[in-house]
């Protein structure tokens, strides 16, 4: 058969993880439309900084699997090296935003602010841990890709909370637990689905465990006097 008569090569299949992260990005834009995107001029610089870094990260989660599937490992590695700059910026933007919120006048006495601060500290810590685990296992694609995808699970809670809080205010009480429940159920489905996988199946159980720890700290540490003292100290720092 000549080259002219050769069958066309099959197009690369879009990875499920890219579809999932694109869906998460769409949900984020929807959830944050009313409080942020619809009134960009009203947001402060710390919010802009945080949103910009997180949008870049979500685009990275969508793009990287596509580059692997299309054989562009050179670009995949280049974007991976760029993440060494992006990730510290994400962590910095998260902490600066947390400080700007907690140091506002009267913020310490607002209901739920101390518990929110727990999440604002735990999320960057877990994000950094998942990312470092992905970097450490970058030569094992099944393990590396699962740790990278796991950073997206940290976004489900704030996205769901905004969707409920701004688009379904009649169900506002569910905003506290709906996000963690959705993230946990999704992880459980993945754990069951890949129970016979030969590599990487340990990642999602570990992620689920850490999300449970975060939830426990939200309800325990966030209601403690020790955390209030820490919050007062953190708010007094000259960061924002």
C-alpha positions as CSV (number, residue, x, y, z in Angstrom):
1,X,0.0,0.0,0.0
2,X,1.4,3.4,-0.9
3,X,1.6,6.3,1.4
4,X,-1.2,8.0,-0.6
5,X,-3.5,5.0,0.1
6,X,-2.6,4.6,3.7
7,X,-5.4,4.9,6.2
8,X,-5.4,8.2,8.2
9,X,-4.0,7.8,11.7
10,X,-6.6,7.8,14.5
11,X,-6.9,11.1,16.3
12,X,-5.5,11.1,19.9
13,X,-8.3,10.4,22.4
14,X,-8.9,13.3,24.8
15,X,-7.8,12.1,28.3
16,X,-10.6,11.7,30.8
17,X,-8.6,13.8,33.3
18,X,-8.5,16.7,30.8
19,X,-12.2,16.5,30.4
20,X,-12.7,16.4,34.2
21,X,-10.5,19.4,34.8
22,X,-12.1,21.4,32.0
23,X,-15.5,20.7,33.6
24,X,-14.1,21.8,36.9
25,X,-12.8,25.0,35.3
26,X,-16.2,25.7,33.8
27,X,-17.8,25.1,37.2
28,X,-15.3,27.5,38.8
29,X,-16.2,30.3,36.3
30,X,-19.9,29.6,37.0
31,X,-19.4,29.5,40.7
32,X,-17.3,32.6,40.9
33,X,-19.2,34.6,38.3
34,X,-21.3,36.6,40.6
35,X,-18.7,37.3,43.4
36,X,-15.8,37.9,41.0
37,X,-16.0,37.7,37.2
38,X,-19.1,39.8,36.9
39,X,-17.5,42.7,38.8
40,X,-13.7,42.5,38.2
41,X,-13.2,46.2,39.1
42,X,-14.5,45.7,42.6
43,X,-12.0,42.9,43.5
44,X,-8.7,43.7,45.4
45,X,-5.3,42.9,44.1
46,X,-4.9,39.8,46.3
47,X,-8.0,38.3,44.8
48,X,-6.8,39.0,41.3
49,X,-3.4,37.5,42.1
50,X,-5.0,34.3,43.5
51,X,-7.5,33.9,40.6
52,X,-4.7,34.4,38.0
53,X,-2.5,31.8,39.5
54,X,-5.3,29.3,40.0
55,X,-6.6,29.7,36.4
56,X,-3.1,29.0,35.1
57,X,-2.9,25.9,37.2
58,X,-6.3,24.6,36.0
59,X,-5.2,25.2,32.4
60,X,-2.1,23.3,33.2
61,X,-4.1,20.3,34.5
62,X,-6.1,20.3,31.3
63,X,-3.1,20.8,28.9
64,X,-0.5,18.4,30.4
65,X,-2.4,15.1,29.7
66,X,-3.3,16.3,26.2
67,X,0.4,16.9,25.5
68,X,1.2,13.4,26.6
69,X,-1.5,11.9,24.4
70,X,-0.4,13.9,21.4
71,X,3.3,13.0,21.9
72,X,4.5,16.5,22.8
73,X,6.5,15.4,25.7
74,X,8.9,18.2,25.1
75,X,6.2,20.8,25.8
76,X,5.0,18.7,28.7
77,X,8.4,18.8,30.3
78,X,8.7,22.6,29.6
79,X,5.3,23.3,31.3
80,X,6.4,21.0,34.1
81,X,9.5,23.1,34.7
82,X,7.3,26.3,34.6
83,X,5.2,24.8,37.4
84,X,8.2,25.2,39.7
85,X,7.6,28.9,39.5
86,X,3.8,28.8,39.3
87,X,3.3,26.6,42.4
88,X,5.1,28.9,44.9
89,X,3.1,31.8,43.4
90,X,-0.1,29.8,44.1
91,X,0.9,29.2,47.7
92,X,1.9,32.8,48.2
93,X,-1.3,34.1,46.6
94,X,-3.4,31.8,48.9
95,X,-1.7,33.0,52.0
96,X,-1.9,36.7,51.1
97,X,-5.6,36.4,50.3
98,X,-6.2,34.6,53.6
99,X,-4.3,37.4,55.4
100,X,-6.2,40.1,53.6
101,X,-9.5,38.5,54.6
102,X,-8.7,37.7,58.3
103,X,-7.1,41.1,58.9
104,X,-10.1,43.1,57.8
105,X,-11.9,45.0,60.5
106,X,-14.1,42.7,62.5
107,X,-13.3,39.6,60.5
108,X,-12.1,37.6,63.4
109,X,-15.6,37.8,65.0
110,X,-17.5,37.0,61.8
111,X,-19.2,33.5,62.0
112,X,-17.2,30.8,60.2
113,X,-14.1,33.0,59.6
114,X,-11.8,31.0,61.9
115,X,-12.9,27.7,60.3
116,X,-12.4,29.2,56.9
117,X,-8.9,30.1,57.9
118,X,-8.2,26.4,58.6
119,X,-9.1,25.6,55.0
120,X,-7.0,28.6,53.8
121,X,-4.0,27.1,55.5
122,X,-4.6,23.4,54.9
123,X,-5.4,23.8,51.2
124,X,-2.0,25.3,50.3
125,X,-0.2,22.7,52.5
126,X,-2.0,19.8,50.8
127,X,-1.6,21.4,47.4
128,X,2.2,21.6,47.9
129,X,2.3,18.1,49.2
130,X,0.4,16.6,46.3
131,X,2.5,18.6,43.8
132,X,5.8,17.5,45.4
133,X,4.6,13.9,45.3
134,X,3.9,14.3,41.6
135,X,7.3,15.8,41.0
136,X,9.0,13.0,42.9
137,X,7.1,10.4,40.9
138,X,7.4,12.1,37.5
139,X,9.1,9.1,35.9
140,X,6.0,6.9,36.8
141,X,3.2,8.3,34.7
142,X,0.4,6.4,36.6
143,X,1.6,7.8,39.9
144,X,2.6,11.2,38.7
145,X,-0.7,11.8,36.8
146,X,-2.8,10.8,39.8
147,X,-1.0,13.2,42.2
148,X,-1.4,16.0,39.7
149,X,-5.1,15.3,39.3
150,X,-5.4,15.2,43.1
151,X,-4.6,18.9,43.3
152,X,-7.9,19.5,41.5
153,X,-9.9,17.8,44.3
154,X,-8.9,20.7,46.6
155,X,-10.8,23.0,44.4
156,X,-14.1,21.2,44.5
157,X,-15.1,22.5,48.0
158,X,-14.7,26.2,47.3
159,X,-16.3,25.9,43.9
160,X,-19.3,24.0,45.2
161,X,-19.6,26.4,48.1
162,X,-19.8,29.4,45.7
163,X,-22.3,27.8,43.4
164,X,-24.6,27.0,46.3
165,X,-24.0,30.3,48.1
166,X,-24.6,32.6,45.1
167,X,-26.8,30.6,42.8
168,X,-28.8,28.5,45.3
169,X,-29.0,30.7,48.4
170,X,-32.1,28.8,49.6
171,X,-29.7,25.8,50.2
172,X,-26.9,27.8,51.7
173,X,-26.7,25.5,54.7
174,X,-25.5,22.8,52.4
175,X,-22.5,24.8,51.2
176,X,-20.5,23.7,54.2
177,X,-20.7,20.0,53.6
178,X,-21.7,19.5,49.9
179,X,-18.2,20.2,48.5
180,X,-16.3,17.8,50.8
181,X,-19.1,15.1,50.2
182,X,-18.8,15.4,46.4
183,X,-15.0,15.3,46.5
184,X,-15.1,12.2,48.9
185,X,-17.6,10.4,46.8
186,X,-15.7,11.0,43.6
187,X,-12.5,9.7,45.2
188,X,-14.4,6.6,46.5
189,X,-15.7,5.9,42.9
190,X,-12.1,6.2,41.6
191,X,-10.7,4.0,44.3
192,X,-13.2,1.2,43.5
193,X,-12.8,1.7,39.7
194,X,-9.1,1.2,39.8
195,X,-8.8,-1.3,42.6
196,X,-7.1,-3.8,40.3
197,X,-4.7,-1.2,38.8
198,X,-1.0,-2.3,38.9
199,X,0.4,1.2,39.6
200,X,-0.8,4.3,41.3
201,X,-3.8,2.9,43.1
202,X,-2.4,4.0,46.4
203,X,-2.7,7.7,45.5
204,X,-6.4,8.3,45.8
205,X,-6.9,6.6,49.2
206,X,-4.1,8.8,50.5
207,X,-5.8,11.9,49.1
208,X,-9.1,10.9,50.6
209,X,-7.4,10.4,54.0
210,X,-5.9,13.9,53.9
211,X,-9.2,15.4,52.9
212,X,-10.8,13.7,55.9
213,X,-8.1,15.1,58.1
214,X,-8.8,18.6,56.7
215,X,-12.5,18.2,57.4
216,X,-11.8,17.1,61.0
217,X,-9.5,20.1,61.6
218,X,-12.2,22.4,60.1
219,X,-14.6,21.4,62.8
220,X,-12.2,20.9,65.7
221,X,-9.2,23.2,65.3
222,X,-11.3,25.9,63.7
223,X,-13.5,26.1,66.9
224,X,-10.6,26.1,69.4
225,X,-9.2,29.0,71.4
226,X,-5.6,28.1,70.3
227,X,-6.6,28.7,66.7
228,X,-8.1,32.0,67.6
229,X,-4.8,33.1,69.2
230,X,-3.0,32.0,66.1
231,X,-5.5,33.8,63.9
232,X,-4.9,37.0,65.9
233,X,-1.2,36.7,65.5
234,X,-1.5,36.0,61.8
235,X,-3.8,38.9,61.3
236,X,-1.4,41.3,63.0
237,X,1.4,40.4,60.6
238,X,2.3,43.3,58.2
239,X,1.6,41.2,55.1
240,X,-1.3,43.0,53.3
